Amino acid sequence: MKWLCAIVAALAFAIGPLPAGAQQTAPAVDTTEQFPPAWEKALRALGYDTLYLLTSPLRLTPESALAVG
């Protein structure tokens, strides 16, 4: 049993004390993004589609004018 204590003590001496920064910390939460990338892509597509529909009367063609008339 004494030899086990001697081995543990020798290993602890060889390794040395742990640095102060060796403690595990929780990762920081990134709050710069409002939405995950998939949601952001879907919301951007919804915005583009809405804008396209709202501006569709500005792209009146002769065929669509006939349909409106």
Biopython code that builds the backbone (N, CA, C, O; Angstrom):
import numpy as np
from Bio.PDB.StructureBuilder import StructureBuilder

atoms = [
    (1, "MET", "N", (0.820, -1.182, 0.000)),
    (1, "MET", "CA", (0.000, 0.000, 0.000)),
    (1, "MET", "C", (0.871, 1.256, 0.000)),
    (1, "MET", "O", (0.493, 2.269, -0.587)),
    (2, "LYS", "N", (2.027, 1.198, 0.649)),
    (2, "LYS", "CA", (2.926, 2.350, 0.677)),
    (2, "LYS", "C", (3.477, 2.642, -0.710)),
    (2, "LYS", "O", (3.692, 3.800, -1.067)),
    (3, "TRP", "N", (3.705, 1.597, -1.486)),
    (3, "TRP", "CA", (4.263, 1.801, -2.818)),
    (3, "TRP", "C", (3.250, 2.492, -3.729)),
    (3, "TRP", "O", (3.634, 3.256, -4.614)),
    (4, "LEU", "N", (1.927, 2.221, -3.511)),
    (4, "LEU", "CA", (0.894, 2.883, -4.298)),
    (4, "LEU", "C", (0.857, 4.379, -3.982)),
    (4, "LEU", "O", (0.733, 5.207, -4.884)),
    (5, "CYS", "N", (0.964, 4.714, -2.717)),
    (5, "CYS", "CA", (0.999, 6.124, -2.322)),
    (5, "CYS", "C", (2.230, 6.817, -2.895)),
    (5, "CYS", "O", (2.159, 7.976, -3.302)),
    (6, "ALA", "N", (3.356, 6.111, -2.929)),
    (6, "ALA", "CA", (4.588, 6.683, -3.465)),
    (6, "ALA", "C", (4.449, 6.941, -4.964)),
    (6, "ALA", "O", (4.934, 7.957, -5.463)),
    (7, "ILE", "N", (3.792, 6.030, -5.687)),
    (7, "ILE", "CA", (3.600, 6.200, -7.126)),
    (7, "ILE", "C", (2.673, 7.383, -7.397)),
    (7, "ILE", "O", (2.944, 8.197, -8.280)),
    (8, "VAL", "N", (1.580, 7.479, -6.640)),
    (8, "VAL", "CA", (0.646, 8.583, -6.822)),
    (8, "VAL", "C", (1.323, 9.917, -6.512)),
    (8, "VAL", "O", (1.123, 10.901, -7.225)),
    (9, "ALA", "N", (2.120, 9.947, -5.455)),
    (9, "ALA", "CA", (2.824, 11.177, -5.094)),
    (9, "ALA", "C", (3.832, 11.551, -6.173)),
    (9, "ALA", "O", (3.972, 12.729, -6.502)),
    (10, "ALA", "N", (4.536, 10.567, -6.730)),
    (10, "ALA", "CA", (5.522, 10.831, -7.774)),
    (10, "ALA", "C", (4.839, 11.362, -9.033)),
    (10, "ALA", "O", (5.340, 12.286, -9.673)),
    (11, "LEU", "N", (3.701, 10.779, -9.384)),
    (11, "LEU", "CA", (2.973, 11.251, -10.548)),
    (11, "LEU", "C", (2.436, 12.671, -10.334)),
    (11, "LEU", "O", (2.490, 13.497, -11.246)),
    (12, "ALA", "N", (1.927, 12.953, -9.152)),
    (12, "ALA", "CA", (1.424, 14.287, -8.865)),
    (12, "ALA", "C", (2.553, 15.301, -8.909)),
    (12, "ALA", "O", (2.356, 16.425, -9.370)),
    (13, "PHE", "N", (3.732, 14.923, -8.438)),
    (13, "PHE", "CA", (4.878, 15.830, -8.476)),
    (13, "PHE", "C", (5.337, 16.048, -9.912)),
    (13, "PHE", "O", (5.728, 17.159, -10.271)),
    (14, "ALA", "N", (5.295, 14.997, -10.745)),
    (14, "ALA", "CA", (5.748, 15.097, -12.133)),
    (14, "ALA", "C", (4.785, 15.964, -12.954)),
    (14, "ALA", "O", (5.206, 16.739, -13.812)),
    (15, "ILE", "N", (3.511, 15.820, -12.679)),
    (15, "ILE", "CA", (2.525, 16.596, -13.433)),
    (15, "ILE", "C", (2.550, 18.058, -13.004)),
    (15, "ILE", "O", (2.475, 18.955, -13.843)),
    (16, "GLY", "N", (2.653, 18.294, -11.729)),
    (16, "GLY", "CA", (2.673, 19.658, -11.213)),
    (16, "GLY", "C", (1.264, 20.169, -11.001)),
    (16, "GLY", "O", (0.295, 19.477, -11.314)),
    (17, "PRO", "N", (1.142, 21.371, -10.473)),
    (17, "PRO", "CA", (-0.199, 21.920, -10.221)),
    (17, "PRO", "C", (-0.881, 22.293, -11.537)),
    (17, "PRO", "O", (-0.223, 22.656, -12.512)),
    (18, "LEU", "N", (-2.183, 22.198, -11.544)),
    (18, "LEU", "CA", (-2.949, 22.572, -12.722)),
    (18, "LEU", "C", (-2.997, 24.090, -12.838)),
    (18, "LEU", "O", (-3.116, 24.777, -11.824)),
    (19, "PRO", "N", (-2.908, 24.623, -14.046)),
    (19, "PRO", "CA", (-3.002, 26.076, -14.211)),
    (19, "PRO", "C", (-4.389, 26.581, -13.809)),
    (19, "PRO", "O", (-5.363, 25.828, -13.803)),
    (20, "ALA", "N", (-4.453, 27.849, -13.479)),
    (20, "ALA", "CA", (-5.705, 28.432, -13.014)),
    (20, "ALA", "C", (-6.770, 28.421, -14.109)),
    (20, "ALA", "O", (-7.959, 28.325, -13.804)),
    (21, "GLY", "N", (-6.376, 28.515, -15.349)),
    (21, "GLY", "CA", (-7.330, 28.533, -16.454)),
    (21, "GLY", "C", (-7.776, 27.161, -16.899)),
    (21, "GLY", "O", (-8.482, 27.053, -17.901)),
    (22, "ALA", "N", (-7.400, 26.116, -16.206)),
    (22, "ALA", "CA", (-7.731, 24.759, -16.620)),
    (22, "ALA", "C", (-9.144, 24.363, -16.217)),
    (22, "ALA", "O", (-9.603, 23.283, -16.587)),
    (23, "GLN", "N", (-9.832, 25.192, -15.484)),
    (23, "GLN", "CA", (-11.182, 24.864, -15.081)),
    (23, "GLN", "C", (-12.111, 24.965, -16.283)),
    (23, "GLN", "O", (-11.968, 25.849, -17.128)),
    (24, "GLN", "N", (-13.071, 24.037, -16.340)),
    (24, "GLN", "CA", (-14.034, 24.020, -17.430)),
    (24, "GLN", "C", (-15.071, 25.119, -17.204)),
    (24, "GLN", "O", (-15.608, 25.257, -16.105)),
    (25, "THR", "N", (-15.344, 25.884, -18.229)),
    (25, "THR", "CA", (-16.383, 26.904, -18.154)),
    (25, "THR", "C", (-17.419, 26.611, -19.215)),
    (25, "THR", "O", (-17.116, 25.977, -20.226)),
    (26, "ALA", "N", (-18.630, 27.061, -18.997)),
    (26, "ALA", "CA", (-19.706, 26.866, -19.959)),
    (26, "ALA", "C", (-19.452, 27.748, -21.179)),
    (26, "ALA", "O", (-18.987, 28.878, -21.031)),
    (27, "PRO", "N", (-19.749, 27.255, -22.378)),
    (27, "PRO", "CA", (-19.546, 28.080, -23.573)),
    (27, "PRO", "C", (-20.476, 29.293, -23.553)),
    (27, "PRO", "O", (-21.612, 29.229, -23.083)),
    (28, "ALA", "N", (-19.965, 30.367, -24.066)),
    (28, "ALA", "CA", (-20.753, 31.606, -24.112)),
    (28, "ALA", "C", (-21.862, 31.473, -25.150)),
    (28, "ALA", "O", (-21.661, 30.863, -26.200)),
    (29, "VAL", "N", (-22.998, 32.024, -24.870)),
    (29, "VAL", "CA", (-24.138, 31.976, -25.782)),
    (29, "VAL", "C", (-24.037, 33.142, -26.744)),
    (29, "VAL", "O", (-23.878, 34.292, -26.335)),
    (30, "ASP", "N", (-24.132, 32.830, -28.036)),
    (30, "ASP", "CA", (-24.058, 33.867, -29.061)),
    (30, "ASP", "C", (-25.444, 34.485, -29.228)),
    (30, "ASP", "O", (-26.376, 33.829, -29.692)),
    (31, "THR", "N", (-25.567, 35.745, -28.847)),
    (31, "THR", "CA", (-26.867, 36.409, -28.935)),
    (31, "THR", "C", (-26.939, 37.354, -30.125)),
    (31, "THR", "O", (-27.873, 38.150, -30.218)),
    (32, "THR", "N", (-25.970, 37.285, -31.042)),
    (32, "THR", "CA", (-25.974, 38.194, -32.179)),
    (32, "THR", "C", (-26.985, 37.777, -33.235)),
    (32, "THR", "O", (-27.464, 38.616, -33.997)),
    (33, "GLU", "N", (-27.317, 36.484, -33.291)),
    (33, "GLU", "CA", (-28.283, 36.017, -34.281)),
    (33, "GLU", "C", (-29.674, 36.002, -33.671)),
    (33, "GLU", "O", (-29.868, 35.476, -32.574)),
    (34, "GLN", "N", (-30.643, 36.575, -34.374)),
    (34, "GLN", "CA", (-32.006, 36.565, -33.872)),
    (34, "GLN", "C", (-32.680, 35.229, -34.153)),
    (34, "GLN", "O", (-33.414, 34.719, -33.306)),
    (35, "PHE", "N", (-32.445, 34.664, -35.314)),
    (35, "PHE", "CA", (-33.083, 33.424, -35.703)),
    (35, "PHE", "C", (-32.013, 32.434, -36.160)),
    (35, "PHE", "O", (-30.950, 32.851, -36.620)),
    (36, "PRO", "N", (-32.275, 31.131, -36.041)),
    (36, "PRO", "CA", (-31.364, 30.145, -36.626)),
    (36, "PRO", "C", (-31.313, 30.325, -38.149)),
    (36, "PRO", "O", (-32.246, 30.881, -38.729)),
    (37, "PRO", "N", (-30.249, 29.869, -38.797)),
    (37, "PRO", "CA", (-30.106, 30.081, -40.250)),
    (37, "PRO", "C", (-31.280, 29.554, -41.073)),
    (37, "PRO", "O", (-31.662, 30.186, -42.057)),
    (38, "ALA", "N", (-31.859, 28.421, -40.700)),
    (38, "ALA", "CA", (-32.978, 27.883, -41.479)),
    (38, "ALA", "C", (-34.193, 28.795, -41.383)),
    (38, "ALA", "O", (-34.875, 29.026, -42.381)),
    (39, "TRP", "N", (-34.467, 29.312, -40.195)),
    (39, "TRP", "CA", (-35.589, 30.236, -40.023)),
    (39, "TRP", "C", (-35.329, 31.535, -40.761)),
    (39, "TRP", "O", (-36.229, 32.093, -41.389)),
    (40, "GLU", "N", (-34.104, 32.012, -40.687)),
    (40, "GLU", "CA", (-33.771, 33.258, -41.369)),
    (40, "GLU", "C", (-33.984, 33.123, -42.874)),
    (40, "GLU", "O", (-34.484, 34.042, -43.522)),
    (41, "LYS", "N", (-33.601, 31.971, -43.428)),
    (41, "LYS", "CA", (-33.775, 31.740, -44.865)),
    (41, "LYS", "C", (-35.263, 31.681, -45.224)),
    (41, "LYS", "O", (-35.677, 32.224, -46.248)),
    (42, "ALA", "N", (-36.064, 31.023, -44.382)),
    (42, "ALA", "CA", (-37.493, 30.917, -44.650)),
    (42, "ALA", "C", (-38.173, 32.280, -44.544)),
    (42, "ALA", "O", (-39.024, 32.612, -45.369)),
    (43, "LEU", "N", (-37.806, 33.069, -43.541)),
    (43, "LEU", "CA", (-38.408, 34.395, -43.388)),
    (43, "LEU", "C", (-38.000, 35.331, -44.522)),
    (43, "LEU", "O", (-38.792, 36.160, -44.970)),
    (44, "ARG", "N", (-36.761, 35.190, -44.980)),
    (44, "ARG", "CA", (-36.312, 36.015, -46.105)),
    (44, "ARG", "C", (-37.087, 35.649, -47.373)),
    (44, "ARG", "O", (-37.487, 36.537, -48.125)),
    (45, "ALA", "N", (-37.303, 34.359, -47.619)),
    (45, "ALA", "CA", (-38.070, 33.923, -48.791)),
    (45, "ALA", "C", (-39.517, 34.409, -48.700)),
    (45, "ALA", "O", (-40.098, 34.812, -49.708)),
    (46, "LEU", "N", (-40.104, 34.373, -47.498)),
    (46, "LEU", "CA", (-41.460, 34.861, -47.312)),
    (46, "LEU", "C", (-41.546, 36.363, -47.607)),
    (46, "LEU", "O", (-42.511, 36.825, -48.215)),
    (47, "GLY", "N", (-40.547, 37.109, -47.180)),
    (47, "GLY", "CA", (-40.518, 38.541, -47.459)),
    (47, "GLY", "C", (-40.401, 38.832, -48.942)),
    (47, "GLY", "O", (-41.078, 39.720, -49.460)),
    (48, "TYR", "N", (-39.533, 38.078, -49.637)),
    (48, "TYR", "CA", (-39.380, 38.288, -51.083)),
    (48, "TYR", "C", (-40.672, 37.929, -51.822)),
    (48, "TYR", "O", (-41.068, 38.629, -52.754)),
    (49, "ASP", "N", (-41.327, 36.846, -51.411)),
    (49, "ASP", "CA", (-42.581, 36.449, -52.066)),
    (49, "ASP", "C", (-43.670, 37.491, -51.835)),
    (49, "ASP", "O", (-44.431, 37.808, -52.749)),
    (50, "THR", "N", (-43.748, 38.021, -50.621)),
    (50, "THR", "CA", (-44.740, 39.042, -50.314)),
    (50, "THR", "C", (-44.494, 40.295, -51.149)),
    (50, "THR", "O", (-45.433, 40.868, -51.702)),
    (51, "LEU", "N", (-43.250, 40.717, -51.241)),
    (51, "LEU", "CA", (-42.913, 41.891, -52.050)),
    (51, "LEU", "C", (-43.242, 41.663, -53.524)),
    (51, "LEU", "O", (-43.721, 42.570, -54.205)),
    (52, "TYR", "N", (-42.983, 40.451, -54.015)),
    (52, "TYR", "CA", (-43.284, 40.125, -55.411)),
    (52, "TYR", "C", (-44.784, 40.208, -55.671)),
    (52, "TYR", "O", (-45.209, 40.730, -56.702)),
    (53, "LEU", "N", (-45.600, 39.688, -54.727)),
    (53, "LEU", "CA", (-47.047, 39.731, -54.913)),
    (53, "LEU", "C", (-47.591, 41.150, -54.817)),
    (53, "LEU", "O", (-48.506, 41.515, -55.555)),
    (54, "LEU", "N", (-47.039, 41.949, -53.919)),
    (54, "LEU", "CA", (-47.529, 43.319, -53.771)),
    (54, "LEU", "C", (-47.175, 44.199, -54.966)),
    (54, "LEU", "O", (-47.902, 45.142, -55.279)),
    (55, "THR", "N", (-46.076, 43.901, -55.628)),
    (55, "THR", "CA", (-45.663, 44.717, -56.774)),
    (55, "THR", "C", (-46.099, 44.106, -58.105)),
    (55, "THR", "O", (-45.714, 44.606, -59.162)),
    (56, "SER", "N", (-46.891, 43.040, -58.074)),
    (56, "SER", "CA", (-47.301, 42.397, -59.333)),
    (56, "SER", "C", (-48.144, 43.302, -60.224)),
    (56, "SER", "O", (-48.039, 43.173, -61.444)),
    (57, "PRO", "N", (-48.972, 44.209, -59.708)),
    (57, "PRO", "CA", (-49.705, 45.087, -60.633)),
    (57, "PRO", "C", (-48.788, 45.986, -61.459)),
    (57, "PRO", "O", (-49.196, 46.478, -62.511)),
    (58, "LEU", "N", (-47.582, 46.205, -61.008)),
    (58, "LEU", "CA", (-46.645, 47.035, -61.774)),
    (58, "LEU", "C", (-46.073, 46.283, -62.969)),
    (58, "LEU", "O", (-45.472, 46.897, -63.851)),
    (59, "ARG", "N", (-46.249, 44.974, -63.012)),
    (59, "ARG", "CA", (-45.726, 44.165, -64.121)),
    (59, "ARG", "C", (-46.882, 43.678, -65.008)),
    (59, "ARG", "O", (-46.962, 42.495, -65.339)),
    (60, "LEU", "N", (-47.744, 44.571, -65.374)),
    (60, "LEU", "CA", (-48.928, 44.233, -66.160)),
    (60, "LEU", "C", (-48.523, 43.967, -67.608)),
    (60, "LEU", "O", (-47.881, 44.804, -68.243)),
    (61, "THR", "N", (-48.894, 42.820, -68.115)),
    (61, "THR", "CA", (-48.622, 42.456, -69.511)),
    (61, "THR", "C", (-49.953, 42.562, -70.281)),
    (61, "THR", "O", (-51.016, 42.635, -69.664)),
    (62, "PRO", "N", (-49.900, 42.570, -71.590)),
    (62, "PRO", "CA", (-51.146, 42.640, -72.375)),
    (62, "PRO", "C", (-52.087, 41.474, -72.068)),
    (62, "PRO", "O", (-53.303, 41.658, -72.017)),
    (63, "GLU", "N", (-51.542, 40.292, -71.867)),
    (63, "GLU", "CA", (-52.383, 39.122, -71.570)),
    (63, "GLU", "C", (-53.063, 39.270, -70.215)),
    (63, "GLU", "O", (-54.244, 38.956, -70.070)),
    (64, "SER", "N", (-52.312, 39.751, -69.218)),
    (64, "SER", "CA", (-52.915, 39.907, -67.892)),
    (64, "SER", "C", (-53.881, 41.080, -67.861)),
    (64, "SER", "O", (-54.842, 41.066, -67.092)),
    (65, "ALA", "N", (-53.641, 42.105, -68.693)),
    (65, "ALA", "CA", (-54.593, 43.220, -68.787)),
    (65, "ALA", "C", (-55.908, 42.747, -69.383)),
    (65, "ALA", "O", (-56.978, 43.199, -68.975)),
    (66, "LEU", "N", (-55.829, 41.833, -70.353)),
    (66, "LEU", "CA", (-57.043, 41.256, -70.926)),
    (66, "LEU", "C", (-57.807, 40.463, -69.876)),
    (66, "LEU", "O", (-59.035, 40.525, -69.809)),
    (67, "ALA", "N", (-57.069, 39.714, -69.052)),
    (67, "ALA", "CA", (-57.714, 38.914, -68.005)),
    (67, "ALA", "C", (-58.362, 39.812, -66.952)),
    (67, "ALA", "O", (-59.436, 39.491, -66.443)),
    (68, "VAL", "N", (-57.724, 40.921, -66.626)),
    (68, "VAL", "CA", (-58.275, 41.851, -65.643)),
    (68, "VAL", "C", (-59.515, 42.524, -66.227)),
    (68, "VAL", "O", (-60.510, 42.719, -65.529)),
    (69, "GLY", "N", (-59.449, 42.878, -67.511)),
    (69, "GLY", "CA", (-60.563, 43.575, -68.169)),
    (69, "GLY", "C", (-61.722, 42.654, -68.376)),
    (69, "GLY", "O", (-62.749, 43.065, -68.916)),
]
sb = StructureBuilder()
sb.init_structure("model")
sb.init_model(0)
sb.init_chain("A")
sb.init_seg("    ")
for serial, (resi, resn, name, xyz) in enumerate(atoms, 1):
    if name == "N":
        sb.init_residue(resn, " ", resi, " ")
    sb.init_atom(name, np.array(xyz, "f"), 0.0, 1.0, " ", f" {name:<3s}", serial, name[0])
structure = sb.get_structure()
